[in-house]
Amino acid sequence: MKFGSDAFTHEQCCSQGHSSASTIATIQVALAADPDIDCSAITIQMLGPVVVLEGYITSAADRDKAISIAAMIVGFENVHDRMLSRVTSQ
């Protein structure tokens, strides 16, 4: 195990491991904590450093809010929106 300036960073060693899992969990918790968004049908995946939001939303406001929350965690340039609108019948 190396320590010091020549040691690899955690992200370099575990780019698809703990780092991705913790990023996904952080976004999931942030989405679930927001009472103004229905995130029950949104899934989150990581493709390298990019967060991919997939699933269904019921309003444009939910889309904007989900993207905004994910962007606060990873930056707007690292969020890819693949969510589809679902019209609910009332």
A tleap script that builds the chain and sets N, CA, C and O, in Angstrom:
source leaprc.protein.ff14SB
mol = sequence {
  NMET LYS PHE GLY SER ASP ALA PHE THR HIE
  GLU GLN CYS CYS SER GLN GLY HIE SER SER
  ALA SER THR ILE ALA THR ILE GLN VAL ALA
  LEU ALA ALA ASP PRO ASP ILE ASP CYS SER
  ALA ILE THR ILE GLN MET LEU GLY PRO VAL
  VAL VAL LEU GLU GLY TYR ILE THR SER ALA
  ALA ASP ARG ASP LYS ALA ILE SER ILE ALA
  ALA MET ILE VAL GLY PHE GLU ASN VAL HIE
  ASP ARG MET LEU SER ARG VAL THR SER CGLN
}
set mol.1.N position { 0.854 -1.178 0.000 }
set mol.1.CA position { 0.000 0.000 0.000 }
set mol.1.C position { 0.895 1.235 0.000 }
set mol.1.O position { 1.820 1.339 0.806 }
set mol.2.N position { 0.617 2.164 -0.902 }
set mol.2.CA position { 1.402 3.385 -1.010 }
set mol.2.C position { 0.703 4.537 -0.317 }
set mol.2.O position { -0.525 4.620 -0.308 }
set mol.3.N position { 1.481 5.407 0.252 }
set mol.3.CA position { 0.988 6.640 0.831 }
set mol.3.C position { 1.846 7.770 0.299 }
set mol.3.O position { 3.008 7.567 -0.055 }
set mol.4.N position { 1.280 8.943 0.246 }
set mol.4.CA position { 2.067 10.077 -0.207 }
set mol.4.C position { 1.643 10.547 -1.569 }
set mol.4.O position { 0.580 10.176 -2.067 }
set mol.5.N position { 2.491 11.380 -2.183 }
set mol.5.CA position { 2.135 12.043 -3.431 }
set mol.5.C position { 2.004 11.089 -4.617 }
set mol.5.O position { 1.291 11.403 -5.570 }
set mol.6.N position { 2.670 9.935 -4.587 }
set mol.6.CA position { 2.579 9.024 -5.723 }
set mol.6.C position { 1.457 7.994 -5.562 }
set mol.6.O position { 1.305 7.119 -6.415 }
set mol.7.N position { 0.684 8.080 -4.505 }
set mol.7.CA position { -0.452 7.174 -4.317 }
set mol.7.C position { -1.608 7.613 -5.219 }
set mol.7.O position { -1.806 8.804 -5.458 }
set mol.8.N position { -2.357 6.642 -5.710 }
set mol.8.CA position { -3.516 6.951 -6.537 }
set mol.8.C position { -4.644 7.495 -5.670 }
set mol.8.O position { -4.763 7.146 -4.496 }
set mol.9.N position { -5.461 8.348 -6.257 }
set mol.9.CA position { -6.624 8.849 -5.533 }
set mol.9.C position { -7.687 7.758 -5.473 }
set mol.9.O position { -7.643 6.790 -6.232 }
set mol.10.N position { -8.626 7.926 -4.576 }
set mol.10.CA position { -9.701 6.946 -4.434 }
set mol.10.C position { -10.475 6.809 -5.733 }
set mol.10.O position { -10.822 5.696 -6.126 }
set mol.11.N position { -10.754 7.922 -6.410 }
set mol.11.CA position { -11.514 7.882 -7.650 }
set mol.11.C position { -10.766 7.123 -8.741 }
set mol.11.O position { -11.390 6.434 -9.549 }
set mol.12.N position { -9.443 7.237 -8.777 }
set mol.12.CA position { -8.671 6.519 -9.783 }
set mol.12.C position { -8.679 5.010 -9.521 }
set mol.12.O position { -8.733 4.212 -10.456 }
set mol.13.N position { -8.627 4.636 -8.270 }
set mol.13.CA position { -8.598 3.212 -7.927 }
set mol.13.C position { -9.968 2.566 -8.006 }
set mol.13.O position { -10.081 1.395 -8.368 }
set mol.14.N position { -10.992 3.302 -7.678 }
set mol.14.CA position { -12.334 2.722 -7.529 }
set mol.14.C position { -13.360 3.482 -8.354 }
set mol.14.O position { -14.447 3.775 -7.857 }
set mol.15.N position { -13.045 3.806 -9.596 }
set mol.15.CA position { -13.940 4.652 -10.385 }
set mol.15.C position { -15.307 4.020 -10.613 }
set mol.15.O position { -16.275 4.748 -10.833 }
set mol.16.N position { -15.427 2.708 -10.571 }
set mol.16.CA position { -16.724 2.054 -10.748 }
set mol.16.C position { -17.169 1.329 -9.481 }
set mol.16.O position { -18.159 0.597 -9.514 }
set mol.17.N position { -16.481 1.510 -8.395 }
set mol.17.CA position { -16.824 0.808 -7.168 }
set mol.17.C position { -17.511 1.706 -6.169 }
set mol.17.O position { -18.594 2.229 -6.431 }
set mol.18.N position { -16.888 1.881 -5.036 }
set mol.18.CA position { -17.474 2.637 -3.935 }
set mol.18.C position { -17.873 4.045 -4.347 }
set mol.18.O position { -18.912 4.538 -3.906 }
set mol.19.N position { -17.093 4.694 -5.165 }
set mol.19.CA position { -17.386 6.061 -5.575 }
set mol.19.C position { -18.724 6.145 -6.306 }
set mol.19.O position { -19.538 7.015 -5.998 }
set mol.20.N position { -18.959 5.266 -7.256 }
set mol.20.CA position { -20.222 5.271 -8.006 }
set mol.20.C position { -21.396 4.923 -7.102 }
set mol.20.O position { -22.445 5.563 -7.172 }
set mol.21.N position { -21.228 3.926 -6.266 }
set mol.21.CA position { -22.306 3.510 -5.372 }
set mol.21.C position { -22.676 4.625 -4.405 }
set mol.21.O position { -23.857 4.865 -4.152 }
set mol.22.N position { -21.688 5.295 -3.875 }
set mol.22.CA position { -21.986 6.367 -2.925 }
set mol.22.C position { -22.611 7.571 -3.628 }
set mol.22.O position { -23.463 8.244 -3.049 }
set mol.23.N position { -22.206 7.848 -4.853 }
set mol.23.CA position { -22.804 8.948 -5.612 }
set mol.23.C position { -24.266 8.644 -5.920 }
set mol.23.O position { -25.126 9.509 -5.759 }
set mol.24.N position { -24.550 7.437 -6.357 }
set mol.24.CA position { -25.927 7.034 -6.644 }
set mol.24.C position { -26.776 7.125 -5.381 }
set mol.24.O position { -27.885 7.657 -5.414 }
set mol.25.N position { -26.260 6.611 -4.273 }
set mol.25.CA position { -27.003 6.645 -3.010 }
set mol.25.C position { -27.270 8.076 -2.561 }
set mol.25.O position { -28.358 8.381 -2.072 }
set mol.26.N position { -26.293 8.947 -2.722 }
set mol.26.CA position { -26.460 10.348 -2.326 }
set mol.26.C position { -27.561 11.011 -3.142 }
set mol.26.O position { -28.388 11.738 -2.591 }
set mol.27.N position { -27.578 10.769 -4.444 }
set mol.27.CA position { -28.607 11.353 -5.307 }
set mol.27.C position { -29.973 10.773 -4.969 }
set mol.27.O position { -30.957 11.511 -4.915 }
set mol.28.N position { -30.051 9.453 -4.739 }
set mol.28.CA position { -31.324 8.825 -4.393 }
set mol.28.C position { -31.899 9.420 -3.106 }
set mol.28.O position { -33.094 9.705 -3.032 }
set mol.29.N position { -31.060 9.604 -2.109 }
set mol.29.CA position { -31.516 10.160 -0.839 }
set mol.29.C position { -31.968 11.605 -1.019 }
set mol.29.O position { -32.983 12.017 -0.457 }
set mol.30.N position { -31.217 12.369 -1.797 }
set mol.30.CA position { -31.583 13.771 -2.026 }
set mol.30.C position { -32.906 13.882 -2.770 }
set mol.30.O position { -33.723 14.745 -2.451 }
set mol.31.N position { -33.126 13.025 -3.751 }
set mol.31.CA position { -34.401 13.026 -4.481 }
set mol.31.C position { -35.556 12.633 -3.558 }
set mol.31.O position { -36.609 13.271 -3.570 }
set mol.32.N position { -35.357 11.592 -2.767 }
set mol.32.CA position { -36.414 11.118 -1.872 }
set mol.32.C position { -36.735 12.137 -0.783 }
set mol.32.O position { -37.869 12.197 -0.307 }
set mol.33.N position { -35.757 12.930 -0.389 }
set mol.33.CA position { -35.959 13.910 0.683 }
set mol.33.C position { -36.726 15.142 0.224 }
set mol.33.O position { -37.248 15.891 1.049 }
set mol.34.N position { -36.796 15.354 -1.077 }
set mol.34.CA position { -37.489 16.541 -1.590 }
set mol.34.C position { -38.981 16.240 -1.733 }
set mol.34.O position { -39.364 15.388 -2.535 }
set mol.35.N position { -39.824 16.930 -0.965 }
set mol.35.CA position { -41.261 16.637 -1.006 }
set mol.35.C position { -41.955 17.121 -2.284 }
set mol.35.O position { -43.103 16.759 -2.538 }
set mol.36.N position { -41.265 17.938 -3.089 }
set mol.36.CA position { -41.871 18.508 -4.285 }
set mol.36.C position { -41.671 17.676 -5.540 }
set mol.36.O position { -42.071 18.097 -6.626 }
set mol.37.N position { -41.057 16.500 -5.416 }
set mol.37.CA position { -40.784 15.687 -6.596 }
set mol.37.C position { -41.240 14.249 -6.368 }
set mol.37.O position { -41.027 13.675 -5.300 }
set mol.38.N position { -41.870 13.681 -7.390 }
set mol.38.CA position { -42.232 12.268 -7.354 }
set mol.38.C position { -41.101 11.504 -8.043 }
set mol.38.O position { -41.016 11.468 -9.271 }
set mol.39.N position { -40.243 10.899 -7.238 }
set mol.39.CA position { -39.074 10.211 -7.800 }
set mol.39.C position { -39.227 8.696 -7.763 }
set mol.39.O position { -38.253 7.968 -7.953 }
set mol.40.N position { -40.438 8.221 -7.519 }
set mol.40.CA position { -40.658 6.784 -7.357 }
set mol.40.C position { -40.321 5.968 -8.605 }
set mol.40.O position { -40.026 4.778 -8.492 }
set mol.41.N position { -40.358 6.572 -9.778 }
set mol.41.CA position { -40.083 5.831 -11.016 }
set mol.41.C position { -38.807 6.312 -11.704 }
set mol.41.O position { -38.621 6.085 -12.900 }
set mol.42.N position { -37.922 6.980 -10.947 }
set mol.42.CA position { -36.650 7.448 -11.504 }
set mol.42.C position { -35.545 6.515 -11.038 }
set mol.42.O position { -35.424 6.221 -9.849 }
set mol.43.N position { -34.737 6.051 -11.991 }
set mol.43.CA position { -33.572 5.236 -11.653 }
set mol.43.C position { -32.309 6.019 -11.982 }
set mol.43.O position { -32.305 6.891 -12.851 }
set mol.44.N position { -31.252 5.691 -11.277 }
set mol.44.CA position { -29.983 6.408 -11.419 }
set mol.44.C position { -28.893 5.398 -11.727 }
set mol.44.O position { -28.765 4.380 -11.047 }
set mol.45.N position { -28.107 5.686 -12.757 }
set mol.45.CA position { -26.966 4.857 -13.120 }
set mol.45.C position { -25.753 5.752 -13.297 }
set mol.45.O position { -25.884 6.959 -13.498 }
set mol.46.N position { -24.591 5.164 -13.222 }
set mol.46.CA position { -23.351 5.893 -13.482 }
set mol.46.C position { -22.673 5.273 -14.691 }
set mol.46.O position { -22.542 4.053 -14.790 }
set mol.47.N position { -22.245 6.126 -15.606 }
set mol.47.CA position { -21.406 5.723 -16.735 }
set mol.47.C position { -20.137 6.541 -16.606 }
set mol.47.O position { -20.057 7.667 -17.096 }
set mol.48.N position { -19.146 5.966 -15.943 }
set mol.48.CA position { -17.941 6.733 -15.628 }
set mol.48.C position { -18.325 7.847 -14.672 }
set mol.48.O position { -18.945 7.588 -13.640 }
set mol.49.N position { -17.969 9.073 -14.994 }
set mol.49.CA position { -18.314 10.183 -14.105 }
set mol.49.C position { -19.707 10.756 -14.354 }
set mol.49.O position { -20.127 11.678 -13.655 }
set mol.50.N position { -20.432 10.217 -15.346 }
set mol.50.CA position { -21.718 10.769 -15.744 }
set mol.50.C position { -22.864 10.044 -15.035 }
set mol.50.O position { -22.917 8.814 -15.010 }
set mol.51.N position { -23.775 10.826 -14.461 }
set mol.51.CA position { -24.991 10.301 -13.845 }
set mol.51.C position { -26.071 10.265 -14.920 }
set mol.51.O position { -26.323 11.269 -15.586 }
set mol.52.N position { -26.705 9.113 -15.089 }
set mol.52.CA position { -27.779 8.957 -16.055 }
set mol.52.C position { -29.089 8.798 -15.283 }
set mol.52.O position { -29.258 7.856 -14.508 }
set mol.53.N position { -30.005 9.730 -15.508 }
set mol.53.CA position { -31.329 9.675 -14.890 }
set mol.53.C position { -32.285 9.054 -15.894 }
set mol.53.O position { -32.466 9.579 -16.993 }
set mol.54.N position { -32.900 7.931 -15.517 }
set mol.54.CA position { -33.828 7.227 -16.393 }
set mol.54.C position { -35.130 6.977 -15.648 }
set mol.54.O position { -35.210 7.153 -14.432 }
set mol.55.N position { -36.129 6.572 -16.380 }
set mol.55.CA position { -37.408 6.253 -15.775 }
set mol.55.C position { -38.474 7.214 -16.232 }
set mol.55.O position { -38.391 7.795 -17.314 }
set mol.56.N position { -39.488 7.376 -15.384 }
set mol.56.CA position { -40.643 8.175 -15.759 }
set mol.56.C position { -40.881 9.313 -14.779 }
set mol.56.O position { -40.682 9.175 -13.572 }
set mol.57.N position { -41.307 10.426 -15.326 }
set mol.57.CA position { -41.691 11.591 -14.533 }
set mol.57.C position { -43.109 11.967 -14.917 }
set mol.57.O position { -43.580 11.623 -16.001 }
set mol.58.N position { -43.791 12.677 -14.021 }
set mol.58.CA position { -45.174 13.057 -14.304 }
set mol.58.C position { -45.324 14.525 -14.647 }
set mol.58.O position { -46.416 14.970 -15.001 }
set mol.59.N position { -44.229 15.295 -14.546 }
set mol.59.CA position { -44.315 16.716 -14.901 }
set mol.59.C position { -42.939 17.245 -15.282 }
set mol.59.O position { -41.908 16.673 -14.925 }
set mol.60.N position { -42.953 18.344 -16.014 }
set mol.60.CA position { -41.692 18.996 -16.385 }
set mol.60.C position { -40.974 19.506 -15.140 }
set mol.60.O position { -39.744 19.544 -15.100 }
set mol.61.N position { -41.733 19.895 -14.135 }
set mol.61.CA position { -41.123 20.377 -12.889 }
set mol.61.C position { -40.335 19.259 -12.211 }
set mol.61.O position { -39.271 19.511 -11.644 }
set mol.62.N position { -40.848 18.020 -12.262 }
set mol.62.CA position { -40.112 16.893 -11.688 }
set mol.62.C position { -38.804 16.663 -12.435 }
set mol.62.O position { -37.778 16.370 -11.820 }
set mol.63.N position { -38.839 16.797 -13.762 }
set mol.63.CA position { -37.619 16.639 -14.566 }
set mol.63.C position { -36.586 17.682 -14.162 }
set mol.63.O position { -35.430 17.357 -13.889 }
set mol.64.N position { -37.015 18.932 -14.128 }
set mol.64.CA position { -36.089 20.017 -13.790 }
set mol.64.C position { -35.509 19.848 -12.393 }
set mol.64.O position { -34.320 20.079 -12.173 }
set mol.65.N position { -36.355 19.444 -11.450 }
set mol.65.CA position { -35.914 19.281 -10.065 }
set mol.65.C position { -34.929 18.117 -9.952 }
set mol.65.O position { -33.910 18.242 -9.272 }
set mol.66.N position { -35.215 16.992 -10.604 }
set mol.66.CA position { -34.322 15.831 -10.547 }
set mol.66.C position { -32.955 16.166 -11.137 }
set mol.66.O position { -31.923 15.810 -10.568 }
set mol.67.N position { -32.955 16.843 -12.268 }
set mol.67.CA position { -31.695 17.240 -12.901 }
set mol.67.C position { -30.934 18.200 -11.998 }
set mol.67.O position { -29.720 18.078 -11.839 }
set mol.68.N position { -31.636 19.143 -11.415 }
set mol.68.CA position { -31.006 20.129 -10.541 }
set mol.68.C position { -30.376 19.479 -9.307 }
set mol.68.O position { -29.262 19.826 -8.914 }
set mol.69.N position { -31.095 18.540 -8.706 }
set mol.69.CA position { -30.568 17.851 -7.522 }
set mol.69.C position { -29.324 17.044 -7.877 }
set mol.69.O position { -28.322 17.102 -7.164 }
set mol.70.N position { -29.381 16.295 -8.969 }
set mol.70.CA position { -28.208 15.512 -9.386 }
set mol.70.C position { -27.037 16.427 -9.723 }
set mol.70.O position { -25.890 16.115 -9.404 }
set mol.71.N position { -27.324 17.553 -10.365 }
set mol.71.CA position { -26.267 18.493 -10.755 }
set mol.71.C position { -25.596 19.131 -9.547 }
set mol.71.O position { -24.405 19.439 -9.591 }
set mol.72.N position { -26.345 19.333 -8.471 }
set mol.72.CA position { -25.735 19.882 -7.257 }
set mol.72.C position { -24.678 18.934 -6.705 }
set mol.72.O position { -23.746 19.366 -6.027 }
set mol.73.N position { -24.820 17.655 -6.992 }
set mol.73.CA position { -23.898 16.650 -6.460 }
set mol.73.C position { -22.740 16.381 -7.407 }
set mol.73.O position { -21.604 16.235 -6.957 }
set mol.74.N position { -23.002 16.312 -8.716 }
set mol.74.CA position { -21.936 15.950 -9.662 }
set mol.74.C position { -21.623 17.020 -10.695 }
set mol.74.O position { -20.671 16.871 -11.460 }
set mol.75.N position { -22.402 18.097 -10.735 }
set mol.75.CA position { -22.196 19.145 -11.731 }
set mol.75.C position { -23.082 18.924 -12.942 }
set mol.75.O position { -23.321 17.783 -13.339 }
set mol.76.N position { -23.576 20.016 -13.538 }
set mol.76.CA position { -24.489 19.917 -14.684 }
set mol.76.C position { -23.876 19.180 -15.861 }
set mol.76.O position { -24.576 18.458 -16.571 }
set mol.77.N position { -22.579 19.351 -16.077 }
set mol.77.CA position { -21.937 18.703 -17.219 }
set mol.77.C position { -21.886 17.185 -17.069 }
set mol.77.O position { -21.610 16.482 -18.041 }
set mol.78.N position { -22.148 16.670 -15.869 }
set mol.78.CA position { -22.093 15.228 -15.616 }
set mol.78.C position { -23.465 14.605 -15.401 }
set mol.78.O position { -23.561 13.520 -14.828 }
set mol.79.N position { -24.532 15.271 -15.850 }
set mol.79.CA position { -25.883 14.725 -15.715 }
set mol.79.C position { -26.465 14.523 -17.109 }
set mol.79.O position { -26.485 15.443 -17.926 }
set mol.80.N position { -26.936 13.312 -17.365 }
set mol.80.CA position { -27.565 12.990 -18.645 }
set mol.80.C position { -29.011 12.579 -18.373 }
set mol.80.O position { -29.262 11.650 -17.605 }
set mol.81.N position { -29.951 13.267 -18.999 }
set mol.81.CA position { -31.378 13.046 -18.792 }
set mol.81.C position { -31.931 12.088 -19.834 }
set mol.81.O position { -31.922 12.381 -21.030 }
set mol.82.N position { -32.412 10.943 -19.371 }
set mol.82.CA position { -33.093 9.995 -20.251 }
set mol.82.C position { -34.479 9.660 -19.694 }
set mol.82.O position { -35.022 8.588 -19.961 }
set mol.83.N position { -35.042 10.585 -18.922 }
set mol.83.CA position { -36.357 10.377 -18.322 }
set mol.83.C position { -37.448 10.625 -19.361 }
set mol.83.O position { -37.308 11.481 -20.235 }
set mol.84.N position { -38.522 9.870 -19.252 }
set mol.84.CA position { -39.654 10.001 -20.155 }
set mol.84.C position { -40.853 10.538 -19.382 }
set mol.84.O position { -41.031 10.242 -18.200 }
set mol.85.N position { -41.668 11.328 -20.068 }
set mol.85.CA position { -42.879 11.868 -19.440 }
set mol.85.C position { -43.973 10.817 -19.455 }
set mol.85.O position { -44.181 10.130 -20.455 }
set mol.86.N position { -44.656 10.703 -18.352 }
set mol.86.CA position { -45.782 9.783 -18.235 }
set mol.86.C position { -46.999 10.614 -17.811 }
set mol.86.O position { -46.984 11.282 -16.777 }
set mol.87.N position { -48.032 10.555 -18.620 }
set mol.87.CA position { -49.253 11.293 -18.301 }
set mol.87.C position { -50.099 10.416 -17.392 }
set mol.87.O position { -50.393 9.264 -17.712 }
set mol.88.N position { -50.486 10.979 -16.254 }
set mol.88.CA position { -51.327 10.220 -15.335 }
set mol.88.C position { -52.799 10.505 -15.634 }
set mol.88.O position { -53.174 11.649 -15.893 }
set mol.89.N position { -53.612 9.484 -15.598 }
set mol.89.CA position { -55.047 9.669 -15.813 }
set mol.89.C position { -55.722 9.940 -14.475 }
set mol.89.O position { -55.436 9.294 -13.467 }
set mol.90.N position { -56.626 10.914 -14.497 }
set mol.90.CA position { -57.290 11.294 -13.247 }
set mol.90.C position { -58.761 11.104 -13.331 }
set mol.90.O position { -59.475 11.376 -12.366 }
savepdb mol mol.pdb
quit
